[in-house]
Amino acid sequence: MNNLLVSVVSGGLCLCLAQANAESLTVLAQAAKKEGAVYSVGMPDDWANWKDTWAQVTQKYGLSHRDTDLSSAEELAKFEAEKANATADIGDVGHTFGPVALQKGLTQPYKPSTWNDIPTWAKDKDGHWVLAYTGTISFITNNQLVKEPPKSWADLLKGKYKVTLGAVGVSARANSAVLAAALARGGDEKNLKPALEFFGQLAKQGRLSLIDPSLANLEKGEIEVGILWDFTSLSYRDRIDSKRFTVSIPTDGSVTTGYTTIINKYAKHPNAAKLVREYVLSDAGQVNLARGYARPIRSNVSIPADVQAKLLPASQYKVAKPIRDFAAWEDSTKKLPRQWQEMVMVNMQ
């Protein structure tokens, strides 16, 4: 009965949902203000427009905030290592890391007032994790360095440029890039071999770059073709120079998945963390994510026309597939670090 207040009316019990939600949120906000701060991990300003979300949350509720940018695996490791000495209250991790965090006993539940607007597949039944937005694996190409931007995974093998995807086995985004390539080349959540062979070929050609596909490295011209979430690619494109980069969803296949907030079981500011999740899944929070080029999990939120104009056309997403077998994908991600070393890194020149 999350977000419900039980009151006695004429000797009986009355569950007043609308009033209870408003009252519950007021109580939550007051408790958060008393805590005075919220510390996050993996929710930096330049990712999915967290900058605006943090600005609004801190101004509206009088909280101080700091973030440490970590990968999904690093976030879980931090929660687990620190336990009662927690320095983080809330994190943002790849979809598959939500259930893992729950299994490890690292989370505490909270169902936001918009709970019923969120698809069943995108949330834990008890509220230990809940997706706020989705992303699709894309290519971002530096037009100054690459004359013909690749449109497909097949195109990547024909090029002479270097391809950058980041820390496979550590980053949820890099792992998802491997799955996207697998789906495009006949594989699936259980079978990543087509993708591992693909990246192994790039490595043999000396065309697999190990640098971080960050905003700074893109701006410096150190990345020719990067593989990133669509919202990251579009954000980087517009922050640097929209004419300098081409962003596209590979035409032969990609994957769409999402990111979930997890509230640290040992959080020093648990009410502030819950308030952040509440805000992220509110109309304002969902629009903020869209302004960061992410696709909101709630379909009943009205996205401003100027925001929609910056996104890729819906037609490009027809080839993207959602993860269908999460158990198999979770198992594959556990094996991926070793497979990456054995089938890809061994071929690095």
C-alpha positions in Angstrom: 0.0 0.0 0.0 2.7 2.4 -1.0 1.8 6.1 -0.8 -1.4 5.3 1.0 -2.4 6.8 4.3 -4.9 4.8 6.4 -7.4 7.0 8.2 -10.3 6.3 10.5 -13.6 7.7 9.2 -16.9 7.0 11.1 -15.4 4.0 12.8 -14.2 2.5 9.6 -11.1 2.4 7.4 -10.9 4.8 4.4 -8.1 4.6 1.8 -8.0 8.0 0.2 -5.6 7.6 -2.7 -5.5 11.1 -4.1 -5.3 12.8 -0.8 -2.8 10.2 0.5 -0.4 10.7 -2.4 -0.3 14.5 -1.8 0.1 14.1 1.9 2.6 11.4 1.6 4.7 13.4 -0.8 4.6 16.4 1.5 5.8 14.3 4.4 8.5 12.8 2.2 9.7 16.3 1.1 9.8 17.5 4.7 11.8 14.4 5.7 14.2 15.0 2.8 14.7 18.6 3.7 15.7 17.6 7.2 18.3 15.3 5.8 19.5 18.3 3.7 21.5 16.5 1.1 21.5 13.7 -1.5 24.6 12.0 -2.9 24.4 10.2 -6.2 26.6 8.0 -8.4 26.4 7.5 -12.1 24.1 10.6 -12.6 26.5 13.3 -14.0 25.3 16.6 -15.5 26.1 15.6 -19.1 24.1 12.3 -19.0 20.4 12.3 -19.9 20.2 16.0 -18.7 20.7 15.1 -15.1 22.0 18.7 -14.8 18.5 20.2 -15.0 17.0 17.5 -12.8 19.6 18.2 -10.0 19.1 22.0 -10.4 15.4 21.7 -10.0 15.5 19.1 -7.1 18.1 21.1 -5.1 16.3 24.4 -5.7 12.8 23.1 -5.0 13.7 21.1 -1.9 16.7 22.9 -0.5 19.1 19.9 -0.8 22.8 20.0 -1.5 24.0 17.5 -4.0 27.1 15.9 -5.4 27.7 13.1 -7.9 30.5 10.7 -8.6 30.4 9.3 -12.1 30.8 5.6 -12.1 29.8 2.7 -14.3 26.9 0.4 -13.3 29.3 -2.3 -12.0 31.3 0.2 -10.1 28.1 1.6 -8.5 27.1 -1.8 -7.2 30.6 -2.5 -6.0 30.6 0.8 -4.1 27.3 0.1 -2.4 28.5 -3.4 -1.4 31.9 -2.3 -0.2 30.8 0.7 1.9 27.6 -0.7 3.4 26.9 1.2 6.6 29.6 3.7 5.7 27.7 4.7 2.6 28.8 7.8 0.7 26.1 7.4 -1.9 22.3 7.5 -1.6 21.1 6.8 -5.1 22.5 5.5 -8.4 21.5 5.1 -12.0 22.4 1.7 -13.5 21.7 -0.4 -16.6 18.4 -2.4 -16.6 20.1 -5.7 -15.9 22.0 -4.3 -12.9 18.8 -3.5 -11.1 17.9 -7.1 -10.4 21.5 -7.9 -9.5 21.5 -5.1 -6.9 18.3 -6.5 -5.4 19.8 -10.0 -5.3 22.8 -8.7 -3.5 20.6 -7.0 -0.9 21.9 -3.5 -1.8 18.6 -1.7 -2.4 15.6 -0.4 -0.6 12.2 -0.1 -2.2 10.2 3.0 -3.1 7.2 3.2 -5.5 6.7 6.7 -6.9 3.2 8.2 -7.1 3.3 7.6 -10.9 3.8 3.9 -10.4 0.7 2.8 -12.3 2.0 4.7 -15.4 5.1 2.6 -15.6 5.1 -0.7 -17.7 5.3 -3.9 -15.7 8.4 -5.0 -17.5 10.2 -1.8 -16.5 9.9 -2.2 -12.7 10.4 -4.5 -9.8 7.1 -5.5 -8.2 8.2 -4.1 -4.8 9.8 -1.0 -6.1 13.5 -1.9 -5.6 14.2 -0.7 -9.1 12.2 1.1 -11.8 13.3 2.3 -15.2 13.1 6.0 -15.8 14.1 6.1 -19.5 15.2 4.0 -22.4 18.1 4.3 -24.8 19.1 2.7 -28.1 22.6 1.9 -29.3 23.7 4.4 -32.0 26.7 5.5 -34.0 28.3 8.9 -33.7 30.7 9.8 -36.5 33.1 12.8 -36.7 32.4 14.1 -40.2 35.7 15.9 -40.3 37.6 12.6 -39.9 35.3 10.2 -41.8 34.0 11.1 -45.2 31.2 8.5 -45.3 29.6 7.9 -42.0 28.7 4.2 -41.5 25.0 3.4 -41.5 25.3 -0.2 -40.4 27.5 -2.7 -38.6 28.4 -4.1 -41.9 29.7 -0.7 -43.0 32.0 -0.6 -40.0 34.0 -3.6 -41.2 34.6 -1.9 -44.6 36.0 1.4 -43.2 39.5 2.6 -42.4 38.6 4.6 -39.3 38.8 3.4 -35.7 35.8 2.4 -33.7 35.4 3.2 -30.0 32.8 1.6 -27.7 34.5 1.7 -24.2 34.9 -0.7 -21.3 33.2 -3.9 -22.2 32.4 -6.0 -19.2 32.2 -2.9 -17.0 29.9 -0.5 -18.7 26.3 -1.4 -19.2 26.3 0.8 -22.4 29.4 -1.0 -23.8 27.9 -4.4 -23.0 24.7 -3.3 -24.7 26.7 -2.3 -27.8 28.0 -5.9 -28.0 24.4 -7.2 -27.8 23.3 -4.7 -30.4 25.9 -6.0 -32.8 25.0 -9.6 -31.9 21.3 -9.0 -32.7 22.3 -7.4 -36.0 24.4 -10.4 -37.0 22.1 -13.2 -36.1 22.9 -13.6 -32.4 20.8 -12.9 -29.3 21.0 -12.6 -25.5 22.2 -16.2 -25.3 24.6 -16.0 -28.2 27.1 -13.1 -28.4 29.5 -15.0 -30.6 28.6 -13.1 -33.8 29.4 -9.8 -32.1 32.6 -11.1 -30.5 33.8 -12.3 -33.9 32.8 -8.9 -35.4 34.8 -6.9 -32.8 37.6 -9.4 -33.1 37.9 -8.6 -36.8 38.1 -4.9 -36.0 40.8 -5.6 -33.5 42.8 -7.7 -36.1 42.5 -4.7 -38.5 43.9 -2.5 -35.8 40.7 -0.5 -35.8 39.3 -1.0 -32.4 40.1 1.9 -30.1 40.3 1.5 -26.3 39.9 5.2 -25.4 36.8 6.4 -23.5 34.1 7.7 -25.9 33.7 10.7 -23.8 32.5 14.3 -24.6 36.1 15.6 -24.2 37.6 12.9 -26.4 35.0 13.6 -29.1 35.6 17.3 -28.9 39.4 16.8 -29.2 38.9 14.7 -32.3 40.2 11.5 -30.8 37.2 9.5 -31.8 36.3 8.8 -35.4 33.3 6.6 -34.9 31.9 6.0 -31.4 29.2 3.6 -30.2 27.0 5.2 -27.6 23.4 5.4 -26.5 21.3 7.6 -28.8 20.7 10.2 -26.0 24.4 10.4 -25.3 25.3 10.7 -29.0 22.7 13.4 -29.6 23.7 15.3 -26.5 27.4 15.3 -27.5 26.6 16.2 -31.1 24.7 19.3 -30.1 27.0 20.4 -27.2 30.1 20.3 -29.5 28.8 21.2 -33.0 25.8 19.6 -34.6 27.3 19.9 -38.1 30.5 18.2 -37.1 28.8 14.9 -36.2 26.4 12.4 -37.7 24.2 10.3 -35.4 22.3 7.3 -36.5 20.8 4.0 -35.4 22.5 1.2 -37.3 20.2 0.0 -40.1 20.9 -3.7 -39.7 19.9 -3.8 -36.1 20.3 -2.4 -32.6 19.0 -2.9 -29.1 16.8 -0.7 -26.9 17.0 -1.0 -23.1 16.8 1.3 -20.1 18.3 2.7 -17.0 17.0 2.4 -13.5 17.5 4.3 -10.3 18.5 2.2 -7.3 18.3 3.5 -3.7 21.1 2.4 -1.5 19.9 0.1 1.3 22.5 1.9 3.5 21.7 5.4 2.3 22.5 8.2 4.8 19.8 10.3 3.1 17.1 7.7 2.2 14.2 10.2 2.1 16.1 12.5 -0.2 16.9 9.6 -2.5 13.2 8.6 -2.6 12.3 12.1 -3.4 14.7 12.2 -6.3 13.1 9.0 -7.7 9.7 10.6 -7.3 10.8 13.7 -9.2 12.6 11.8 -12.0 9.3 9.9 -12.7 7.1 13.0 -12.4 6.0 14.8 -15.6 8.7 17.5 -15.1 11.4 14.8 -14.5 10.4 12.9 -17.6 10.5 16.0 -19.7 14.0 16.7 -18.3 15.2 13.3 -19.5 13.7 14.0 -22.9 15.6 17.3 -23.0 18.6 15.1 -22.5 17.6 13.1 -25.6 16.5 10.0 -23.5 13.1 8.5 -24.2 10.9 8.7 -21.1 9.5 5.4 -19.7 6.1 7.0 -19.2 4.2 7.2 -22.4 1.5 9.6 -21.1 3.9 12.6 -20.7 3.5 15.4 -23.2 7.0 16.2 -24.7 7.4 19.8 -26.0 7.7 20.1 -29.8 11.2 21.8 -29.6 12.4 18.8 -27.7 11.0 16.3 -30.1 12.6 18.2 -33.0 16.1 17.3 -31.6 15.5 13.6 -31.5 16.1 11.1 -34.3 13.0 10.2 -36.5 11.0 7.3 -35.2 11.6 5.4 -38.5 15.2 4.8 -37.5 14.1 2.8 -34.4 12.1 0.2 -36.4 15.2 -2.1 -36.5 15.9 -1.8 -32.7 14.8 -4.7 -30.5 14.2 -4.8 -26.8 15.9 -7.3 -24.6 13.5 -10.2 -24.4 15.4 -12.8 -22.3 16.7 -10.9 -19.3 17.8 -14.0 -17.5 19.9 -15.1 -20.5 21.3 -11.6 -20.9 22.3 -11.4 -17.2 24.1 -14.7 -17.6 25.8 -13.6 -20.8 27.0 -10.3 -19.1 28.7 -12.4 -16.4 30.6 -14.4 -19.1 31.3 -11.4 -21.3 34.5 -10.0 -19.7 36.4 -13.3 -20.2 35.0 -13.8 -23.7 36.0 -10.3 -24.6 39.5 -10.9 -23.5 39.7 -14.3 -25.3 38.0 -13.4 -28.6 38.7 -9.7 -29.0 41.5 -8.3 -26.9 43.8 -11.2 -27.9 43.6 -9.7 -31.4 44.5 -6.2 -30.5 47.4 -4.8 -32.6 
